[in-house]
Amino acid sequence: MDRSAQILTPSQLNILARDLLEGAFPLIWVEAELGSVTRPASGHMYFTLKDARSQIRAALFKPKSQWLKFVPREGMRVLARGRLTLYEARGEYQMVLDHMEEAGEGALRRAFEQLKARLEAEGLFAPERKRPMPAHVRRLAVITSPTGAAVRDVLSVLERRFPMLEVDLLPSLVQGDSAAAQLTSLLRSADASGRYDVILLTRGGGSMEDLWAFNDEQLTRAIAASQTPVVSAVGHETDFSLADFAADLRAPTPSVAAELLVPDQRDLLLRVRRLDARLAQLQRHSLGQAMQRADRALLRLNAQSPQSRLQLLQRRQQDVARRLHAAWTTQHQGRLAHLRHAATVLRSGHPQRRLDALRERLQRLLPRADSAIGRQLQRDNLRLRALARSMEAVSPLATVARGYAILTREDDGSLVRSPLQVRPGDTLQARVQDGVIDVTVNEPAR
């Protein structure tokens, strides 16, 4: 067996151990006591998480440590969340945290998460059940502490943006054992009154324990059951409560809630001015159209009066008379021009004038005809002579005149060119210069 295949270096072994450790443990929560807290210049935090029997090294790196809401100290009990890993350089396993809070707040956090999960499973936080905000809020109920900074911020923003809004302050405790019950009672009363367009539930920032009244189950259910839209603005932007999840609208701060609920009066004034200008423009346009309709109606009324109709008929009669006279004049002039043209044509076509013209033309053509006939006779005489010479050159009679004879068969007159064409007893004719000689064949061809 090859032992070299099983031999590992320390680095390889630590890598394998780290992979096994990280894969075996998911994100975990640990409640423990802080020990050996150090924070070097890098900004990271290193410490141990310990109880009476054991401890584990832990680290909280700078980006996460900046979000801590407390200063970690030796001996402080905390609730930490993170993953297990192994620091390869030293072969030590440790916990790298992404969140840490004081242990008391951690218990509240767990209770918050458990209640949130249960209510969410019931559908109390479903987006489809949330009511839309009204386009214009006329009456607003603000449930909060009458002495806190939140109410001052809300009223200041409302006064600045929309001073015409009718606001009712419903004072309540916002923290403590009886705060949740008082908030729930005021919310239900405001909803049952039907007086308000929106109910604003708000308070300023604080620890999770300070905000715990807004995580009450009965208050959360009352918000979800309200027929009046509810806006929740509890704490700072990073704070979340169950009231925020159940409300129809969650605002990050009380001031932002006030800005979301009402428009800015300057924007409204600008919009009113634009609408006023648009209305004036539409009125001018409508008035112009009405005046045009009135003018057209007046014209139609005047056109339908007896005097106007009589004048219109008179104008039409005069116009028809003018057009009839113009048409008769045009037609008469056209006929006169046609007659004059016909007379001219008739005079130019008189028989005597045609005879005179033909006689004159005949006198001009006679000399030309005689001359043409003479030239034609000369051309024909020359052509005839040329043809005679050509015929004499090819005529058989010219050959006969030189002492030759032409043999033809007596019965059909065909020319005999070879002795093979005749047989003994055939009668032939021999044409010579001055006559024809009958010839009888006595011997066959040789």
HUCOR-V766494 format. One record per residue. N is the residue number from 1. PHI is phi in degrees with one decimal (999 if undefined). PSI is psi in degrees with one decimal (none if undefined). D_LAST is the distance of its C-alpha to the last C-alpha in Angstrom with 2 decimals. Layout:
n: (N | N)
phi: (PHI | PHI)
psi: (PSI | PSI)
d_last: (D_LAST | D_LAST)
//
This chain:
n: (1 | 2 | 3 | 4 | 5 | 6 | 7 | 8 | 9 | 10 | 11 | 12 | 13 | 14 | 15 | 16 | 17 | 18 | 19 | 20 | 21 | 22 | 23 | 24 | 25 | 26 | 27 | 28 | 29 | 30 | 31 | 32 | 33 | 34 | 35 | 36 | 37 | 38 | 39 | 40 | 41 | 42 | 43 | 44 | 45 | 46 | 47 | 48 | 49 | 50 | 51 | 52 | 53 | 54 | 55 | 56 | 57 | 58 | 59 | 60 | 61 | 62 | 63 | 64 | 65 | 66 | 67 | 68 | 69 | 70 | 71 | 72 | 73 | 74 | 75 | 76 | 77 | 78 | 79 | 80 | 81 | 82 | 83 | 84 | 85 | 86 | 87 | 88 | 89 | 90 | 91 | 92 | 93 | 94 | 95 | 96 | 97 | 98 | 99 | 100 | 101 | 102 | 103 | 104 | 105 | 106 | 107 | 108 | 109 | 110 | 111 | 112 | 113 | 114 | 115 | 116 | 117 | 118 | 119 | 120 | 121 | 122 | 123 | 124 | 125 | 126 | 127 | 128 | 129 | 130 | 131 | 132 | 133 | 134 | 135 | 136 | 137 | 138 | 139 | 140 | 141 | 142 | 143 | 144 | 145 | 146 | 147 | 148 | 149 | 150 | 151 | 152 | 153 | 154 | 155 | 156 | 157 | 158 | 159 | 160 | 161 | 162 | 163 | 164 | 165 | 166 | 167 | 168 | 169 | 170 | 171 | 172 | 173 | 174 | 175 | 176 | 177 | 178 | 179 | 180 | 181 | 182 | 183 | 184 | 185 | 186 | 187 | 188 | 189 | 190 | 191 | 192 | 193 | 194 | 195 | 196 | 197 | 198 | 199 | 200 | 201 | 202 | 203 | 204 | 205 | 206 | 207 | 208 | 209 | 210 | 211 | 212 | 213 | 214 | 215 | 216 | 217 | 218 | 219 | 220 | 221 | 222 | 223 | 224 | 225 | 226 | 227 | 228 | 229 | 230 | 231 | 232 | 233 | 234 | 235 | 236 | 237 | 238 | 239 | 240 | 241 | 242 | 243 | 244 | 245 | 246 | 247 | 248 | 249 | 250 | 251 | 252 | 253 | 254 | 255 | 256 | 257 | 258 | 259 | 260 | 261 | 262 | 263 | 264 | 265 | 266 | 267 | 268 | 269 | 270 | 271 | 272 | 273 | 274 | 275 | 276 | 277 | 278 | 279 | 280 | 281 | 282 | 283 | 284 | 285 | 286 | 287 | 288 | 289 | 290 | 291 | 292 | 293 | 294 | 295 | 296 | 297 | 298 | 299 | 300 | 301 | 302 | 303 | 304 | 305 | 306 | 307 | 308 | 309 | 310 | 311 | 312 | 313 | 314 | 315 | 316 | 317 | 318 | 319 | 320 | 321 | 322 | 323 | 324 | 325 | 326 | 327 | 328 | 329 | 330 | 331 | 332 | 333 | 334 | 335 | 336 | 337 | 338 | 339 | 340 | 341 | 342 | 343 | 344 | 345 | 346 | 347 | 348 | 349 | 350 | 351 | 352 | 353 | 354 | 355 | 356 | 357 | 358 | 359 | 360 | 361 | 362 | 363 | 364 | 365 | 366 | 367 | 368 | 369 | 370 | 371 | 372 | 373 | 374 | 375 | 376 | 377 | 378 | 379 | 380 | 381 | 382 | 383 | 384 | 385 | 386 | 387 | 388 | 389 | 390 | 391 | 392 | 393 | 394 | 395 | 396 | 397 | 398 | 399 | 400 | 401 | 402 | 403 | 404 | 405 | 406 | 407 | 408 | 409 | 410 | 411 | 412 | 413 | 414 | 415 | 416 | 417 | 418 | 419 | 420 | 421 | 422 | 423 | 424 | 425 | 426 | 427 | 428 | 429 | 430 | 431 | 432 | 433 | 434 | 435 | 436 | 437 | 438 | 439 | 440 | 441 | 442 | 443 | 444 | 445 | 446)
phi: (999 | -82.5 | -73.2 | -65.0 | -71.6 | -103.9 | -87.3 | -116.2 | -86.6 | -57.2 | -63.7 | -64.4 | -66.3 | -65.5 | -63.8 | -63.0 | -66.6 | -63.7 | -61.8 | -65.3 | -67.2 | -68.4 | -75.9 | -84.5 | -115.6 | -79.0 | -64.4 | -127.5 | -109.3 | -134.2 | -103.7 | -159.1 | -102.9 | -76.5 | -147.3 | 52.1 | -75.5 | -133.7 | -140.5 | -69.6 | -64.1 | -65.7 | 93.9 | -75.1 | -119.9 | -127.0 | -164.1 | -116.6 | -107.5 | -140.0 | -129.0 | -69.3 | -116.7 | -144.0 | -149.9 | -140.7 | -71.0 | -143.1 | -140.0 | -128.3 | -75.7 | -52.8 | -57.1 | -81.2 | -67.3 | -70.3 | -94.3 | -64.8 | -96.6 | -146.8 | -99.7 | -62.6 | -133.6 | -58.3 | 87.2 | -73.1 | -91.0 | -132.3 | -116.3 | -116.5 | -125.8 | -177.4 | -124.5 | -82.4 | -148.5 | -128.3 | -83.9 | -64.2 | -61.1 | -111.6 | 70.7 | -111.2 | -92.1 | -149.2 | -114.4 | -98.0 | -91.0 | -119.3 | -159.0 | -152.3 | -144.1 | -65.7 | -62.8 | -61.6 | -66.7 | -63.6 | -63.8 | -62.7 | -63.1 | -65.2 | -64.2 | -61.2 | -64.2 | -66.3 | -67.1 | -61.0 | -63.6 | -68.6 | -68.6 | -66.6 | -64.9 | -76.9 | 91.6 | -68.0 | -103.9 | -63.4 | -61.5 | -70.1 | -92.3 | -75.9 | -88.0 | -72.7 | -75.3 | -66.0 | -65.3 | -133.8 | -91.4 | -99.5 | -129.3 | -126.1 | -103.6 | -112.7 | -101.6 | -169.0 | -73.6 | -73.3 | -112.6 | -81.9 | -70.5 | -63.2 | -66.4 | -64.8 | -63.7 | -64.1 | -65.1 | -64.1 | -66.1 | -62.8 | -65.0 | -73.7 | -87.1 | -150.8 | -65.8 | -77.6 | -66.9 | -89.5 | -118.0 | -112.5 | -90.5 | -105.8 | -69.5 | -155.3 | -69.3 | -119.8 | -156.3 | 112.8 | -66.4 | -96.0 | -66.7 | -62.1 | -64.5 | -67.0 | -61.6 | -63.9 | -64.3 | -64.2 | -63.5 | -65.5 | -65.0 | -64.5 | -69.1 | -67.8 | -67.7 | 66.9 | -83.9 | -108.0 | -81.7 | -145.4 | -114.8 | -104.7 | -109.6 | -150.1 | -166.5 | -81.4 | -75.0 | 171.0 | -74.2 | -62.5 | -67.4 | -65.9 | -91.8 | -65.7 | -59.6 | -84.8 | -104.9 | -68.8 | -65.4 | -65.7 | -64.1 | -62.0 | -67.1 | -65.5 | -63.5 | -65.4 | -86.2 | -63.8 | -81.7 | -89.4 | -56.4 | -117.2 | -112.3 | -112.0 | -138.0 | -114.3 | 77.0 | -91.7 | -63.2 | -85.5 | -89.0 | -129.3 | -126.3 | -64.5 | -61.4 | -62.5 | -70.5 | -82.5 | -67.8 | -73.9 | -147.9 | -108.5 | -108.4 | -67.3 | -144.5 | -59.3 | -64.0 | -64.2 | -59.3 | -63.2 | -67.4 | -72.2 | -82.5 | -128.5 | -79.0 | -79.3 | -61.1 | -68.3 | -65.0 | -64.8 | -63.3 | -63.4 | -66.4 | -63.3 | -64.0 | -64.8 | -66.1 | -63.2 | -64.6 | -65.2 | -63.5 | -62.4 | -63.8 | -65.3 | -64.0 | -63.6 | -64.6 | -65.1 | -64.1 | -62.0 | -65.2 | -63.3 | -65.1 | -63.7 | -64.3 | -64.3 | -62.8 | -65.1 | -64.3 | -63.2 | -63.3 | -64.4 | -64.1 | -65.0 | -68.5 | -93.0 | -74.9 | -57.0 | -62.5 | -66.6 | -64.2 | -64.2 | -63.5 | -64.7 | -64.9 | -63.8 | -64.9 | -64.0 | -63.4 | -63.0 | -66.0 | -65.3 | -62.5 | -63.6 | -67.9 | -66.8 | -64.1 | -64.7 | -67.6 | -64.7 | -62.3 | -62.1 | -67.0 | -63.4 | -63.4 | -64.7 | -67.1 | -62.3 | -64.4 | -65.2 | -64.5 | -64.0 | -65.0 | -64.7 | -64.3 | -63.9 | -63.5 | -64.9 | -66.7 | -70.2 | -103.2 | -64.8 | -57.1 | -62.8 | -67.7 | -68.0 | -63.4 | -60.7 | -65.6 | -68.2 | -63.4 | -63.8 | -68.3 | -63.3 | -61.9 | -75.6 | -84.5 | -59.5 | -59.3 | -69.0 | -71.0 | -59.8 | -62.4 | -68.9 | -66.2 | -61.3 | -66.4 | -67.1 | -65.0 | -62.2 | -65.5 | -68.5 | -62.6 | -64.4 | -67.2 | -64.4 | -62.5 | -64.4 | -67.6 | -63.3 | -62.1 | -66.3 | -70.5 | -63.1 | -67.2 | -109.6 | -73.0 | -64.6 | -62.1 | -64.6 | -67.0 | -61.1 | -63.0 | -91.4 | 105.5 | -95.7 | -126.1 | -113.7 | -97.2 | -134.3 | -74.1 | -72.2 | -74.7 | -122.8 | 71.1 | -75.9 | -76.1 | -101.1 | -111.6 | -145.9 | -60.1 | -73.6 | -84.7 | -122.0 | -131.2 | -58.7 | 97.6 | -68.9 | -103.3 | -122.1 | -120.7 | -110.5 | -90.7 | -114.8 | -61.0 | -116.8 | 170.6 | -125.0 | -118.8 | -79.6 | -130.1 | -113.6 | -82.8 | -100.8 | -123.7 | -68.4 | -68.2 | -124.1)
psi: (137.4 | 105.5 | -22.1 | -24.6 | -16.8 | 0.1 | 125.1 | 153.0 | 162.3 | -38.2 | -43.6 | -39.5 | -41.2 | -37.0 | -45.0 | -40.9 | -39.2 | -44.1 | -41.7 | -40.9 | -46.2 | -33.9 | -25.5 | -25.7 | 122.6 | -167.2 | 126.2 | 157.7 | 139.0 | 128.2 | 123.3 | 179.4 | 138.8 | 142.4 | 153.9 | 49.1 | 123.4 | 148.2 | 91.5 | -177.9 | -21.4 | -19.3 | -9.9 | 159.4 | 134.5 | 137.3 | 179.8 | 148.5 | 121.3 | 158.3 | -159.5 | -21.0 | -28.5 | 169.7 | 160.0 | 140.0 | 146.3 | 155.8 | 141.4 | 107.2 | 162.1 | -47.8 | -36.2 | -34.6 | -21.9 | -16.0 | 2.0 | 139.4 | 7.3 | 166.9 | 112.6 | 134.2 | 157.6 | 130.9 | -6.5 | 138.7 | 129.2 | 163.9 | 116.3 | 145.6 | 133.4 | -166.8 | 148.0 | 139.5 | -179.1 | 128.6 | 105.9 | -35.5 | -33.5 | -8.0 | 28.1 | 137.3 | 148.6 | 173.1 | 122.2 | 116.9 | 149.9 | -3.8 | 143.6 | 137.1 | 164.8 | 149.2 | -38.1 | -45.0 | -29.7 | -38.7 | -41.7 | -38.0 | -42.1 | -41.2 | -39.4 | -48.0 | -39.6 | -45.4 | -38.8 | -44.7 | -39.5 | -45.2 | -34.5 | -36.7 | -29.8 | -10.3 | 11.7 | -22.7 | 7.9 | 135.5 | -32.0 | -18.3 | -5.4 | 139.7 | 142.3 | 151.4 | 142.1 | 150.8 | -36.4 | 119.8 | 121.9 | -40.4 | 132.3 | 134.2 | 126.4 | 112.5 | 111.4 | -179.8 | 133.5 | -10.9 | -0.4 | 169.0 | -25.6 | -45.1 | -35.8 | -42.7 | -43.7 | -49.7 | -36.2 | -45.1 | -42.7 | -41.5 | -38.1 | -40.4 | -40.2 | 77.8 | -15.5 | -10.2 | 135.9 | 116.9 | 129.5 | 122.4 | 120.7 | 96.8 | 141.6 | 156.8 | 146.6 | 0.1 | 156.6 | 174.9 | -36.0 | 1.9 | -43.3 | -44.0 | -40.7 | -41.9 | -42.9 | -42.0 | -46.0 | -38.8 | -46.3 | -39.2 | -43.7 | -38.1 | -42.0 | -26.9 | -25.9 | 12.4 | -26.1 | 146.9 | -34.5 | 147.1 | 125.4 | 122.0 | 116.5 | 160.3 | 168.4 | -174.8 | 170.4 | -175.8 | 172.3 | -33.9 | -36.9 | -34.1 | 6.1 | -26.2 | -28.6 | 1.9 | 11.4 | 138.3 | -43.0 | -39.8 | -41.3 | -43.0 | -36.2 | -38.6 | -45.1 | -32.8 | -9.3 | 136.0 | -21.6 | 133.6 | 136.8 | 133.4 | 131.0 | 127.6 | 84.3 | 120.0 | -155.6 | -178.8 | -31.7 | -6.9 | 135.4 | 136.4 | 165.9 | -29.1 | -36.3 | -43.1 | -34.5 | -23.9 | 158.2 | -23.8 | 132.0 | 126.5 | 141.0 | -28.4 | 162.6 | -39.6 | -42.4 | -37.3 | -44.1 | -39.0 | -34.1 | -27.9 | -31.3 | 149.5 | 164.5 | 128.7 | -27.1 | -40.2 | -40.0 | -40.9 | -42.1 | -40.0 | -40.2 | -40.9 | -40.9 | -41.2 | -38.0 | -43.2 | -39.5 | -41.1 | -42.6 | -39.9 | -43.4 | -37.6 | -43.2 | -41.6 | -43.3 | -40.0 | -41.4 | -42.6 | -39.2 | -40.1 | -39.6 | -41.1 | -38.5 | -42.0 | -42.7 | -39.0 | -40.6 | -41.3 | -42.6 | -38.2 | -45.1 | -37.3 | -24.6 | 0.9 | 150.9 | -43.0 | -42.2 | -41.3 | -40.1 | -43.1 | -38.5 | -42.2 | -38.6 | -42.0 | -40.0 | -40.4 | -44.6 | -39.9 | -41.0 | -40.4 | -42.8 | -43.4 | -35.5 | -43.3 | -42.0 | -39.1 | -39.7 | -42.4 | -45.8 | -42.5 | -41.0 | -45.4 | -37.4 | -41.4 | -39.0 | -42.1 | -38.2 | -41.2 | -41.1 | -40.9 | -40.6 | -38.5 | -40.1 | -43.7 | -39.9 | -41.1 | -39.9 | -19.7 | 20.5 | 138.0 | -40.4 | -40.5 | -36.3 | -38.8 | -44.4 | -43.4 | -40.0 | -38.8 | -42.7 | -39.2 | -37.4 | -40.9 | -34.0 | -30.8 | -23.4 | -51.4 | -36.6 | -32.7 | -44.1 | -46.4 | -40.1 | -37.2 | -42.9 | -43.2 | -37.8 | -38.2 | -40.6 | -43.3 | -38.6 | -38.8 | -44.6 | -40.0 | -38.8 | -42.9 | -41.6 | -38.6 | -37.6 | -45.1 | -39.0 | -39.3 | -39.1 | -33.9 | -29.5 | 0.1 | 140.0 | -27.6 | -32.5 | -37.3 | -43.0 | -38.3 | -19.5 | 9.2 | 7.9 | 162.3 | 153.7 | 122.7 | 133.0 | 153.2 | 141.6 | -34.0 | -41.2 | -0.2 | 12.8 | 149.0 | 135.6 | 118.6 | -13.1 | 145.1 | -20.6 | -9.5 | -9.9 | 160.8 | 162.1 | 135.2 | -13.8 | 143.8 | 128.3 | 164.5 | 131.8 | 115.3 | 123.1 | -172.7 | -41.1 | 16.7 | -164.7 | 138.0 | 127.9 | 136.1 | 137.1 | 135.2 | 123.2 | -32.5 | 151.4 | 168.2 | 147.0 | none)
d_last: (132.06 | 131.32 | 134.66 | 133.16 | 131.35 | 134.81 | 136.55 | 137.11 | 138.53 | 141.43 | 139.16 | 136.68 | 139.47 | 141.03 | 137.68 | 137.22 | 140.80 | 140.39 | 137.23 | 139.01 | 142.10 | 140.27 | 138.03 | 140.95 | 143.23 | 142.22 | 144.13 | 147.80 | 151.22 | 154.26 | 157.88 | 159.95 | 162.44 | 161.34 | 162.30 | 161.62 | 160.20 | 158.60 | 156.54 | 155.19 | 153.84 | 150.35 | 151.67 | 150.85 | 153.62 | 154.37 | 156.99 | 157.72 | 157.88 | 160.68 | 162.99 | 165.96 | 163.85 | 160.55 | 158.71 | 155.15 | 153.92 | 152.37 | 150.71 | 150.22 | 147.88 | 148.48 | 146.12 | 147.81 | 151.33 | 151.31 | 151.33 | 154.56 | 157.32 | 160.10 | 161.06 | 160.69 | 163.94 | 165.18 | 166.39 | 164.69 | 163.17 | 159.59 | 156.61 | 153.46 | 149.76 | 147.08 | 144.82 | 145.57 | 143.79 | 144.36 | 145.06 | 142.91 | 144.65 | 147.94 | 146.77 | 149.09 | 148.15 | 149.26 | 148.90 | 147.08 | 148.47 | 146.86 | 149.95 | 153.71 | 156.63 | 160.29 | 160.95 | 162.85 | 159.97 | 157.59 | 159.29 | 158.90 | 155.27 | 154.63 | 156.41 | 154.37 | 151.05 | 152.00 | 153.09 | 150.06 | 147.70 | 149.46 | 149.47 | 145.90 | 144.88 | 146.58 | 144.40 | 147.22 | 145.24 | 141.86 | 140.24 | 139.29 | 142.94 | 144.00 | 144.83 | 143.33 | 145.65 | 146.42 | 144.83 | 148.26 | 151.50 | 154.52 | 157.20 | 157.29 | 159.60 | 160.29 | 161.86 | 163.30 | 166.47 | 168.26 | 169.40 | 166.29 | 163.89 | 161.07 | 162.67 | 163.37 | 159.76 | 158.41 | 160.76 | 160.17 | 156.40 | 156.68 | 159.07 | 156.82 | 153.55 | 154.59 | 158.30 | 157.83 | 157.22 | 160.03 | 161.01 | 163.46 | 164.78 | 165.60 | 167.76 | 167.46 | 168.09 | 164.92 | 166.15 | 168.69 | 169.27 | 169.61 | 166.88 | 164.03 | 165.97 | 167.01 | 163.48 | 162.13 | 164.79 | 164.18 | 160.42 | 160.72 | 163.25 | 161.08 | 158.05 | 160.01 | 161.40 | 157.97 | 159.25 | 156.99 | 153.32 | 153.32 | 155.79 | 155.93 | 157.36 | 158.10 | 160.25 | 160.08 | 159.06 | 160.92 | 160.64 | 159.05 | 162.55 | 163.39 | 160.26 | 160.72 | 161.98 | 158.46 | 157.09 | 159.26 | 157.40 | 159.22 | 158.55 | 154.88 | 154.58 | 156.41 | 153.93 | 150.97 | 152.56 | 153.51 | 151.98 | 152.61 | 150.27 | 152.02 | 151.49 | 152.74 | 153.64 | 155.67 | 156.32 | 153.98 | 150.18 | 150.05 | 152.45 | 151.09 | 153.16 | 152.41 | 153.37 | 150.44 | 147.98 | 149.33 | 149.63 | 146.97 | 146.81 | 148.00 | 149.07 | 149.61 | 152.90 | 155.31 | 154.31 | 150.63 | 151.46 | 153.17 | 150.18 | 147.79 | 149.91 | 150.31 | 148.18 | 149.33 | 151.08 | 149.39 | 145.97 | 147.15 | 148.53 | 145.24 | 143.37 | 145.78 | 145.25 | 141.49 | 141.79 | 144.18 | 141.71 | 138.91 | 141.10 | 141.95 | 138.27 | 137.45 | 140.34 | 139.11 | 135.60 | 136.92 | 139.17 | 136.28 | 134.14 | 137.08 | 137.53 | 133.83 | 134.05 | 137.17 | 135.43 | 132.44 | 134.83 | 136.70 | 133.50 | 132.48 | 136.00 | 135.91 | 132.42 | 133.58 | 136.61 | 136.36 | 136.81 | 134.04 | 131.69 | 132.44 | 131.79 | 128.57 | 127.44 | 128.39 | 126.38 | 123.40 | 123.77 | 123.94 | 120.95 | 118.93 | 120.00 | 118.92 | 115.56 | 115.07 | 115.95 | 113.65 | 110.81 | 111.41 | 111.55 | 108.32 | 106.55 | 107.90 | 106.79 | 103.35 | 102.98 | 104.19 | 101.63 | 98.89 | 99.94 | 99.96 | 96.48 | 95.24 | 96.79 | 95.09 | 91.73 | 92.36 | 93.23 | 90.17 | 87.95 | 89.42 | 86.68 | 87.89 | 87.67 | 84.19 | 83.12 | 84.59 | 82.84 | 79.47 | 79.90 | 80.74 | 77.75 | 75.49 | 76.85 | 75.97 | 72.45 | 71.38 | 71.06 | 69.19 | 66.77 | 66.06 | 65.47 | 63.20 | 61.14 | 60.71 | 59.57 | 57.15 | 55.63 | 55.18 | 53.46 | 51.13 | 50.27 | 49.40 | 47.28 | 45.41 | 44.62 | 43.33 | 41.08 | 39.75 | 38.91 | 37.17 | 35.10 | 34.18 | 32.99 | 30.49 | 29.78 | 26.26 | 28.14 | 29.07 | 25.44 | 24.85 | 27.99 | 26.47 | 23.84 | 21.06 | 20.02 | 19.73 | 17.49 | 19.20 | 19.03 | 21.76 | 23.19 | 23.90 | 23.24 | 21.17 | 19.19 | 15.39 | 14.36 | 10.74 | 7.69 | 8.57 | 11.86 | 11.26 | 11.02 | 11.79 | 15.37 | 15.64 | 17.93 | 17.63 | 20.21 | 19.79 | 22.98 | 24.20 | 27.61 | 29.68 | 27.96 | 25.11 | 22.62 | 21.26 | 17.61 | 16.06 | 12.40 | 12.00 | 8.54 | 6.50 | 3.79 | 0.00)
//
